[in-house]
Amino acid sequence: MKRRLLLAAALAAAGTAIASPVADVAQYTGRDRQQKLEEGARREGGVLNLYTSLTVEDMGALNSVFEAKYGIRIRMWRASSDKVLQRVVTEARAARHEVDIVETNAPPLESLHREGLLQAVRSPAHDALIAAALPTHREWAGSRLNVFVQAYNTQAIRKEELPRTYADLLDPKWKGKLGIESSDEDWFAVVLGSLGEERGLDLFRRIVAANGISVRKGHTLLTNLVASGEVPLALTVYNFTAEQLKRKGAPFDWFVIPPAVARANGLALAKRAPHPHAALLYYDFILGDDGQRMLLERGFMPASRKLKGPLPIESLRVVDPAMILDQTEKWSKLYESIFVNAR
């Protein structure tokens, strides 16, 4: 009997090891980790499947440096964050294990964690990350913070006219000049947490009733509409797209109405990744010094404590993705009622 139990235990252990080869690679922390990852990536065929919601231009810049460094070819699929989430879940349910790395916003990554589709990672790159970029389960890690900033067309609005508080937007001079992205309920939740929920809801209802607001789908679109002058002042633009457009010489600038709200964006290793060694090389690259420096150079707020971003890290209020998921229905309904469905 004892012998049979020992045999069963051994078989169970072997089965676990066979069923979870990705975990073995992801949890390895030996001194030869880098060597093992590079050797393993070559055995896997030198390819990596990446699903991302980051802009093609920015991802292309990062990927080209990684490919040149390691000789690994990245097969990238890019879509909005909700579509990235949908594809990963759909493929997993169909037992199609194609994705290696998922790169998107924190709430979808947290959703994938709850679905049981991600693999916890132990990486030396974690040591330099700010606390908000590293959840305790370690199944995703933030590579950058997307800071929600306010942006304006410098030909339509003078700097000295800019609002200092959201209450300033009640001024009639803002009538017909305001814009907002259609799905920034996480930004809204944090802002109202600062203002006080009831007071904040009343304030934004009065702003929209008095001066109206143009609701646009997509932060890049909204940013470009500010640059063109169609939307003179936008309330929710990502700092990196704002900074990139400003650097290109557009009549465009950005500022912050307190509180400064940030959402972590990051990456995760799929639990059934077909190329785990290549995936972990990419994971370490993006979170490590080279990737973080490149993100900073492109106008992003890096998640590394080693680098000084465009805004003081201590001034930011980072969205809690778990809270947003738990209260999605509440904040979506409030956001839609005040902005999207306002009459």
C-alpha positions as a printed NumPy array, in Angstrom:
array([[  0.   ,   0.   ,   0.   ],
       [  2.767,   2.408,   1.014],
       [  4.666,   1.593,  -2.165],
       [  1.591,   2.327,  -4.302],
       [  1.089,   5.68 ,  -2.549],
       [  4.711,   6.667,  -3.151],
       [  4.4  ,   5.663,  -6.792],
       [  1.195,   7.661,  -7.161],
       [  2.843,  10.691,  -5.582],
       [  5.825,  10.382,  -7.919],
       [  3.57 ,  10.092, -10.955],
       [  1.535,  13.095,  -9.799],
       [  4.695,  15.143,  -9.369],
       [  5.947,  14.105, -12.789],
       [  2.586,  14.936, -14.303],
       [  2.656,  18.385, -12.74 ],
       [  6.131,  19.029, -14.112],
       [  5.112,  17.844, -17.584],
       [  1.889,  19.857, -17.492],
       [  3.591,  23.073, -16.455],
       [  6.934,  23.533, -18.219],
       [  6.319,  27.28 , -18.443],
       [  6.267,  27.553, -14.648],
       [  9.672,  25.905, -14.344],
       [ 11.206,  28.481, -16.665],
       [  9.327,  31.428, -15.162],
       [ 10.346,  30.631, -11.59 ],
       [ 14.011,  29.867, -12.25 ],
       [ 16.387,  32.315, -10.53 ],
       [ 19.78 ,  30.635, -10.84 ],
       [ 22.886,  32.583, -11.804],
       [ 22.764,  31.036, -15.265],
       [ 19.186,  32.247, -15.861],
       [ 20.127,  34.513, -18.759],
       [ 22.137,  31.773, -20.456],
       [ 19.308,  29.26 , -20.043],
       [ 16.79 ,  31.689, -21.495],
       [ 18.916,  32.433, -24.548],
       [ 19.678,  28.77 , -25.18 ],
       [ 16.028,  27.839, -24.694],
       [ 14.874,  30.58 , -27.072],
       [ 17.102,  29.152, -29.801],
       [ 15.656,  25.67 , -29.249],
       [ 12.16 ,  27.144, -29.549],
       [ 12.979,  28.414, -33.026],
       [ 13.791,  32.04 , -32.247],
       [ 10.219,  33.338, -32.455],
       [  7.851,  35.105, -30.065],
       [  4.088,  35.7  , -30.316],
       [  3.046,  39.051, -28.855],
       [ -0.456,  40.468, -28.422],
       [ -0.454,  44.183, -27.61 ],
       [ -2.562,  47.329, -27.438],
       [  0.387,  49.733, -27.587],
       [  0.721,  51.882, -30.699],
       [  2.406,  50.23 , -33.666],
       [  5.054,  52.956, -33.862],
       [  6.106,  52.625, -30.212],
       [  5.997,  48.855, -30.167],
       [  7.93 ,  48.713, -33.409],
       [ 10.734,  50.792, -31.904],
       [ 11.002,  48.526, -28.851],
       [ 10.702,  45.306, -30.82 ],
       [ 13.349,  46.187, -33.375],
       [ 15.956,  46.672, -30.634],
       [ 14.982,  43.396, -28.949],
       [ 15.084,  41.47 , -32.231],
       [ 18.52 ,  42.851, -33.075],
       [ 19.847,  42.004, -29.618],
       [ 18.623,  38.404, -29.436],
       [ 17.928,  37.371, -33.022],
       [ 14.344,  36.531, -32.089],
       [ 11.572,  37.33 , -34.566],
       [  8.474,  38.865, -33.006],
       [  5.103,  38.013, -34.507],
       [  2.914,  40.855, -33.264],
       [ -0.863,  41.243, -33.232],
       [ -2.13 ,  44.675, -32.229],
       [ -5.655,  45.719, -31.214],
       [ -7.483,  47.681, -28.515],
       [ -7.088,  46.414, -24.955],
       [-10.589,  44.924, -24.809],
       [ -9.997,  43.015, -28.038],
       [ -6.634,  41.749, -26.777],
       [ -8.385,  40.437, -23.675],
       [-11.145,  38.842, -25.724],
       [ -8.746,  37.07 , -28.066],
       [ -6.592,  35.641, -25.28 ],
       [ -9.64 ,  34.281, -23.426],
       [-11.279,  32.923, -26.584],
       [ -8.139,  31.115, -27.713],
       [ -7.556,  29.619, -24.272],
       [-11.099,  28.257, -24.087],
       [-10.592,  26.689, -27.498],
       [ -7.281,  25.151, -26.32 ],
       [ -5.376,  27.246, -28.871],
       [ -2.256,  28.209, -26.976],
       [ -0.565,  30.657, -29.328],
       [  0.234,  33.805, -27.339],
       [  3.483,  34.125, -25.391],
       [  3.352,  37.679, -24.068],
       [  0.305,  39.894, -23.472],
       [  1.097,  43.628, -23.365],
       [ -1.812,  45.896, -22.424],
       [ -3.567,  47.879, -19.673],
       [ -3.609,  46.704, -16.063],
       [ -7.376,  45.974, -15.787],
       [ -7.367,  43.481, -18.704],
       [ -4.195,  41.911, -17.318],
       [ -5.861,  41.568, -13.935],
       [ -8.845,  39.975, -15.689],
       [ -6.545,  37.41 , -17.298],
       [ -5.075,  36.693, -13.854],
       [ -8.573,  36.005, -12.548],
       [ -9.247,  33.738, -15.525],
       [ -6.193,  31.69 , -14.543],
       [ -4.457,  32.29 , -17.876],
       [ -1.221,  33.901, -16.692],
       [  1.982,  32.539, -15.197],
       [  3.637,  34.097, -12.151],
       [  7.185,  35.22 , -12.897],
       [ 10.273,  35.738, -10.785],
       [ 12.497,  38.246, -12.547],
       [ 15.511,  40.29 , -11.439],
       [ 13.881,  43.246, -13.198],
       [ 11.167,  43.343, -10.529],
       [ 13.565,  44.808,  -7.97 ],
       [ 13.577,  48.244,  -9.619],
       [  9.811,  48.598, -10.143],
       [  7.583,  50.867,  -8.1  ],
       [  5.121,  49.069,  -5.81 ],
       [  2.055,  49.974,  -7.896],
       [  3.571,  48.198, -10.898],
       [  3.97 ,  44.834,  -9.201],
       [  0.885,  43.025,  -7.825],
       [  1.539,  40.448,  -5.127],
       [  0.551,  37.531,  -7.369],
       [  3.347,  38.467,  -9.834],
       [  1.286,  37.325, -12.823],
       [  1.766,  40.644, -14.584],
       [  4.084,  43.601, -14.088],
       [  3.709,  47.232, -15.048],
       [  6.268,  48.506, -17.519],
       [  4.993,  52.089, -17.627],
       [  2.321,  54.369, -16.255],
       [ -0.126,  55.959, -18.641],
       [ -0.851,  59.301, -17.021],
       [ -4.167,  60.944, -17.854],
       [ -3.398,  64.569, -18.654],
       [ -5.356,  67.494, -20.015],
       [ -4.376,  68.748, -23.463],
       [ -5.148,  71.938, -25.38 ],
       [ -4.663,  73.532, -28.764],
       [ -2.236,  76.417, -28.275],
       [ -3.766,  78.386, -31.152],
       [ -7.236,  78.211, -29.611],
       [ -6.409,  78.59 , -25.924],
       [ -3.766,  80.659, -24.18 ],
       [ -1.786,  79.089, -21.354],
       [ -2.886,  81.73 , -18.862],
       [ -6.526,  80.815, -19.554],
       [ -6.155,  77.172, -18.541],
       [ -8.353,  75.845, -15.726],
       [ -6.64 ,  75.045, -12.445],
       [ -9.471,  72.946, -11.034],
       [-12.376,  71.   , -12.531],
       [-14.727,  73.58 , -11.02 ],
       [-13.156,  76.169, -13.338],
       [-14.733,  74.309, -16.266],
       [-18.119,  75.731, -15.225],
       [-17.026,  79.038, -16.762],
       [-19.137,  79.799, -19.899],
       [-15.934,  80.374, -21.902],
       [-15.552,  76.571, -22.143],
       [-18.872,  76.054, -23.886],
       [-18.39 ,  73.869, -26.963],
       [-14.657,  73.487, -26.337],
       [-14.403,  70.359, -24.167],
       [-13.724,  66.762, -25.135],
       [-13.263,  63.43 , -23.384],
       [-12.529,  59.801, -24.295],
       [-15.53 ,  57.466, -24.234],
       [-14.334,  54.835, -21.754],
       [-12.182,  56.447, -19.075],
       [-14.268,  55.336, -16.121],
       [-11.134,  54.358, -14.172],
       [ -9.862,  57.956, -14.419],
       [-13.309,  59.134, -13.331],
       [-13.354,  56.817, -10.305],
       [-10.035,  58.165,  -9.029],
       [-10.948,  61.811,  -9.654],
       [-14.231,  61.395,  -7.812],
       [-12.403,  59.621,  -5.01 ],
       [-10.377,  62.816,  -4.614],
       [-13.249,  65.288,  -4.97 ],
       [-15.767,  63.264,  -2.977],
       [-18.171,  61.078,  -4.942],
       [-21.4  ,  63.04 ,  -4.525],
       [-19.716,  66.417,  -4.904],
       [-17.783,  65.225,  -7.934],
       [-20.821,  63.729,  -9.66 ],
       [-22.759,  66.947,  -9.147],
       [-19.85 ,  69.022, -10.471],
       [-19.402,  67.058, -13.692],
       [-23.145,  66.953, -14.315],
       [-23.225,  70.74 , -14.096],
       [-20.16 ,  71.108, -16.345],
       [-21.708,  68.973, -19.077],
       [-25.121,  70.62 , -18.721],
       [-23.631,  74.104, -18.926],
       [-20.92 ,  73.714, -21.552],
       [-21.388,  70.318, -23.21 ],
       [-18.663,  67.816, -23.982],
       [-17.556,  66.006, -27.137],
       [-17.116,  62.273, -26.503],
       [-14.638,  60.493, -28.798],
       [-13.578,  56.845, -28.909],
       [ -9.82 ,  56.371, -28.741],
       [ -7.167,  58.426, -26.999],
       [ -5.075,  58.822, -30.136],
       [ -8.074,  60.17 , -32.042],
       [ -8.905,  62.602, -29.251],
       [ -5.296,  63.807, -29.107],
       [ -5.224,  64.426, -32.857],
       [ -8.517,  66.331, -32.673],
       [ -6.981,  68.652, -30.098],
       [ -4.013,  69.244, -32.391],
       [ -6.338,  70.025, -35.302],
       [ -8.382,  72.429, -33.176],
       [-11.647,  70.517, -33.506],
       [-11.543,  69.801, -29.744],
       [ -9.76 ,  72.769, -28.128],
       [ -9.438,  71.172, -24.669],
       [ -9.467,  67.448, -23.837],
       [ -9.797,  66.106, -20.308],
       [ -8.367,  62.598, -20.78 ],
       [ -5.333,  62.286, -23.02 ],
       [ -2.39 ,  59.963, -22.401],
       [  0.767,  61.854, -21.506],
       [  2.976,  59.908, -23.929],
       [  0.858,  60.627, -27.016],
       [  0.538,  64.228, -25.887],
       [  4.294,  64.579, -25.469],
       [  5.063,  62.858, -28.769],
       [  2.701,  65.156, -30.666],
       [  4.108,  68.226, -28.94 ],
       [  7.653,  67.189, -29.914],
       [  6.563,  66.957, -33.54 ],
       [  5.732,  70.658, -33.518],
       [  1.93 ,  70.531, -33.43 ],
       [  0.087,  73.533, -31.89 ],
       [ -0.415,  71.426, -28.816],
       [  0.523,  71.256, -25.147],
       [ -0.591,  69.448, -22.011],
       [ -1.016,  70.134, -18.311],
       [ -2.519,  68.478, -15.224],
       [ -5.599,  69.334, -13.211],
       [ -5.066,  67.672,  -9.808],
       [ -5.247,  64.86 ,  -8.996],
       [ -2.836,  63.379, -11.547],
       [ -4.296,  59.953, -12.354],
       [ -2.211,  57.13 , -13.785],
       [ -3.02 ,  53.64 , -15.036],
       [ -0.373,  50.955, -15.103],
       [  0.279,  49.281, -18.433],
       [  2.408,  46.196, -18.53 ],
       [  2.995,  42.699, -19.715],
       [  2.36 ,  39.125, -18.692],
       [  3.563,  35.648, -19.569],
       [  0.831,  33.313, -20.794],
       [  0.486,  30.159, -18.68 ],
       [  0.664,  27.948, -21.776],
       [  3.141,  30.05 , -23.751],
       [  4.61 ,  28.035, -26.651],
       [  7.913,  29.969, -26.468],
       [  8.47 ,  30.651, -22.752],
       [ 12.235,  31.22 , -22.952],
       [ 11.9  ,  33.867, -25.667],
       [  8.937,  35.349, -23.813],
       [ 10.932,  35.78 , -20.604],
       [ 13.807,  37.392, -22.474],
       [ 11.306,  39.911, -23.793],
       [  9.736,  40.341, -20.337],
       [ 13.138,  41.115, -18.797],
       [ 14.064,  43.413, -21.686],
       [ 10.967,  45.598, -21.372],
       [ 11.166,  45.803, -17.569],
       [ 14.947,  46.122, -17.489],
       [ 17.187,  49.128, -17.965],
       [ 17.201,  49.093, -21.78 ],
       [ 13.452,  48.872, -22.234],
       [ 12.668,  51.342, -19.459],
       [ 15.114,  53.88 , -20.882],
       [ 13.588,  53.536, -24.341],
       [ 10.1  ,  54.082, -22.921],
       [ 11.275,  57.238, -21.158],
       [ 12.891,  58.529, -24.343],
       [  9.585,  58.062, -26.159],
       [  7.697,  60.166, -23.61 ],
       [  6.366,  57.413, -21.356],
       [  6.365,  57.368, -17.565],
       [  8.589,  54.339, -16.824],
       [  7.753,  52.009, -13.934],
       [ 11.384,  51.813, -12.831],
       [ 12.425,  53.737,  -9.736],
       [ 15.831,  54.252, -11.366],
       [ 14.504,  56.764, -13.885],
       [ 12.92 ,  60.171, -13.497],
       [  9.77 ,  60.443, -15.57 ],
       [  7.936,  63.528, -16.908],
       [  5.941,  63.846, -13.65 ],
       [  6.946,  63.184, -10.024],
       [  5.947,  59.62 ,  -9.195],
       [  4.775,  60.668,  -5.722],
       [  2.233,  63.058,  -7.274],
       [  0.393,  60.286,  -9.115],
       [ -2.701,  58.426,  -8.002],
       [ -2.461,  55.011,  -9.638],
       [ -5.655,  53.192, -10.559],
       [ -6.255,  49.99 ,  -8.593],
       [ -7.193,  47.503, -11.354],
       [ -8.761,  45.033,  -8.921],
       [-11.073,  47.751,  -7.604],
       [-12.03 ,  48.802, -11.108],
       [-12.898,  45.217, -12.046],
       [-14.958,  44.733,  -8.907],
       [-16.868,  47.986,  -9.536],
       [-16.95 ,  47.998, -13.341],
       [-20.731,  48.131, -13.619],
       [-21.035,  51.037, -11.204],
       [-18.41 ,  53.256, -12.812],
       [-19.365,  52.394, -16.387],
       [-22.972,  53.396, -15.737],
       [-21.995,  56.63 , -14.017],
       [-19.52 ,  57.558, -16.758],
       [-22.006,  56.838, -19.526],
       [-24.831,  58.702, -17.81 ],
       [-22.776,  61.84 , -17.252],
       [-20.688,  61.992, -20.428],
       [-21.663,  59.497, -23.132],
       [-25.458,  59.66 , -22.867],
       [-25.731,  63.27 , -21.743],
       [-28.282,  65.358, -23.539]])
